[in-house]
Amino acid sequence: MSATLEQRRHLATEIPGPRSRELMARKSAAVAQGIGTTMPVFAVEAGGGIVKDVDGNSFIDLGSGIAVTTVGNSAPRVVEAVREQVEAFTHTCFMVTPYEGYVAVAEALNRLTPGDHDKKSALFNSGAEAVENAIKIARAHTKKQAVVVFDHAYHGRTNLTMAMTAKSMPYKSGFGPFAPEVYRAPLSYPFRDDKQVDGQAAARRAIDVIEKQVGSGNLAAVVIEPIQGEGGFIVPADGFLPALAEWCTANGVVFIADEVQTGFARTGDLFACDHEGVVPDLIVTAKGIAGGLPLSAVTGRAEIMDASHVSGLGGTYGGNPLACAAALATIETIEAEGLVERAREVQHLMLDRLHRLQADDSRIGDVRGRGAMIAVELVRPGTTDPDPELARAVAASAHQAGVIVLTCGTYGNVLRFLPPLAIGDELLVEALDILTTAFQEATA
Ligand SMILES: Cc1ncc(COP(=O)(O)O)c(C=O)c1O
């Protein structure tokens, strides 16, 4: 982040401005339409809690590039580390001539992820690629094939991860056939479950489906997001994750936590599994790991991670030296700046304000989330019927007023907030004021 980037929302033109409109026309002509955009404004600079566009507009960032720039955009330590690395060398391929940065990232992941058992790591580029590799490793270890995922899950857009992802539009529709041996179990979704379905009961319901429809003798892995991301920031009831993990251990099934979105201080713990002391066999990380550079990882029990034969895992760019330098600087920033604690402060500020908003507005059915991963689920008053039109209207009005906010959820009715932890309280409060106005304007 440049020292001159003012931490102030500022609208210099209509949204989108003339330069962005020009670039959008070039995008439409040159970029495949399958690549969509949430806001039609083109960025030139970002840092702290601000994204600035080509027309001189400054937006308050409640998206972090989908939960990536947790330490902030162009965070000073990340910039310095990447600058040093880019001058030294940009690539050798770790599988050809290795370098220390990759090993240091693996050591850091082995130290920081849940559990004090012996661990090993392998590095990749994207979240989806790491999820795929976690499955490869689990299959090699168990010599079994089936994979269980959950309702509302999102694990990526590659062939295997499309099969694992729940939602058809826009992620899967027309792109099949999908990878076989992927089965879906019911989730714990407190807002939509009957009141008597606590975490234990929801786990029993899921385990029953798994035992009846798959069988542990065929099952290599259970993969779950400890808090679901794209599916709607669904926080399972307490006890759900520990019961599933326990069942996996007792039945020779690898328990894989997909912490691509929740990892690295985002939820007010270093990892979302830490909240209930759940220790996954394998944990998949990406997004917030490297301050915006593409990096992902699988970390887990050494004996599972070592199941693959030599050269069974890898890829040209996995653990690229620039991304590794960025990851080490990101981890240093999280530790030095107390960002886990900062995420809890953000949680407190946002939940307090959103609960007050909910008290006056029956269209806000649920307020949930942890740390700087907070959402509101919108419904038709007096029901739990999803209201995606309202989510779209509030988001559009926030965009026009200079706040970057994203929607998500199987029903498209969830507004999600993922501010960078480098954002100041004033900007957060201002963004919440704007959202309040957006709700008032979006009258039925
Ligand atoms: C939980 C989860 N898993 C996997 C992915 C896929 O990551 P990527 O987009 O880096 O492939 C995402 C991306 O949003 C995610 O949220």
Ligand as a Chemical Component Dictionary entry (heavy atoms), coordinates in Angstrom:
data_LIG
# 
_chem_comp.id                   LIG 
_chem_comp.type                 NON-POLYMER 
_chem_comp.pdbx_formal_charge   0 
_chem_comp.three_letter_code    LIG 
# 
loop_
_chem_comp_atom.comp_id 
_chem_comp_atom.atom_id 
_chem_comp_atom.alt_atom_id 
_chem_comp_atom.type_symbol 
_chem_comp_atom.charge 
_chem_comp_atom.model_Cartn_x 
_chem_comp_atom.model_Cartn_y 
_chem_comp_atom.model_Cartn_z 
_chem_comp_atom.pdbx_ordinal 
LIG C1 C1 C 0 -13.821 -23.031 0.976  1  
LIG C2 C2 C 0 -13.218 -22.870 -0.381 2  
LIG N1 N1 N 0 -12.578 -23.903 -0.940 3  
LIG C3 C3 C 0 -12.002 -23.810 -2.152 4  
LIG C4 C4 C 0 -12.069 -22.638 -2.878 5  
LIG C5 C5 C 0 -11.436 -22.566 -4.225 6  
LIG O1 O1 O 0 -10.312 -21.726 -4.181 7  
LIG P1 P1 P 0 -9.718  -21.126 -5.529 8  
LIG O2 O2 O 0 -10.703 -20.134 -6.051 9  
LIG O3 O3 O 0 -8.422  -20.489 -5.090 10 
LIG O4 O4 O 0 -9.493  -22.281 -6.445 11 
LIG C6 C6 C 0 -12.724 -21.522 -2.332 12 
LIG C7 C7 C 0 -12.831 -20.256 -3.078 13 
LIG O5 O5 O 0 -13.651 -19.418 -2.839 14 
LIG C8 C8 C 0 -13.313 -21.639 -1.049 15 
LIG O6 O6 O 0 -13.963 -20.623 -0.479 16 
# 
loop_
_chem_comp_bond.comp_id 
_chem_comp_bond.atom_id_1 
_chem_comp_bond.atom_id_2 
_chem_comp_bond.value_order 
_chem_comp_bond.pdbx_ordinal 
LIG C1 C2 SING 1  
LIG C2 N1 SING 2  
LIG C2 C8 DOUB 3  
LIG N1 C3 DOUB 4  
LIG C3 C4 SING 5  
LIG C4 C5 SING 6  
LIG C4 C6 DOUB 7  
LIG C5 O1 SING 8  
LIG O1 P1 SING 9  
LIG P1 O2 DOUB 10 
LIG P1 O3 SING 11 
LIG P1 O4 SING 12 
LIG C6 C7 SING 13 
LIG C6 C8 SING 14 
LIG C7 O5 DOUB 15 
LIG C8 O6 SING 16 
# 
